């Protein structure tokens, strides 16, 4: 499933990527993401890969 994550307080795309990777590398890491119009909570233990696309981080 493709979900998007957007951090409006981040200064750059690199900061968003660093935040996503550092959050998901923690055992208790959790991110609020979107899949279309739906809000999802993504838990670190369920992530196998992170892909970055022009519209933002796609997890």
C-alpha positions in Angstrom: 0.0 0.0 0.0 1.3 3.5 -0.9 0.9 6.1 1.8 2.2 9.7 1.8 3.8 11.5 4.7 4.0 15.3 4.8 5.8 17.4 7.4 5.0 21.1 6.9 7.4 22.2 9.6 10.4 20.6 7.8 12.7 23.0 6.0 13.6 20.5 3.2 12.8 17.2 1.6 16.0 15.8 3.2 14.7 16.7 6.7 11.5 14.9 6.0 13.3 11.8 4.9 15.6 11.9 7.9 12.6 12.2 10.2 10.8 9.3 8.6 13.8 7.0 8.7 14.7 7.9 12.3 11.1 7.5 13.5 10.7 4.1 11.7 14.0 2.9 12.9 12.8 3.0 16.5 10.8 0.0 17.8 8.0 2.2 18.9 8.1 4.5 15.9 4.7 5.8 14.6 3.8 8.1 11.8 0.5 9.6 10.7 0.2 9.2 7.0 -2.4 9.5 4.2 -3.8 7.0 1.7 -6.0 9.1 -0.5 -8.5 10.9 1.8 -7.9 8.4 4.7 -5.7 9.1 7.7 -3.5 6.1 8.7 -1.2 5.3 11.5 2.0 3.5 10.3 3.8 1.5 12.9 7.6 0.9 12.4 7.4 -2.9 12.7 5.2 -3.0 9.5 7.6 -1.1 7.2 9.9 -3.1 4.8 11.0 -0.2 2.5 10.7 3.5 2.0 10.6 5.1 -1.5 10.9 8.8 -2.1 8.9 10.2 -5.0 8.6 13.8 -6.4 5.4 14.4 -4.5 6.9 13.5 -1.1 7.9 10.4 0.8 6.0 7.3 -0.2 6.1 4.6 2.4 
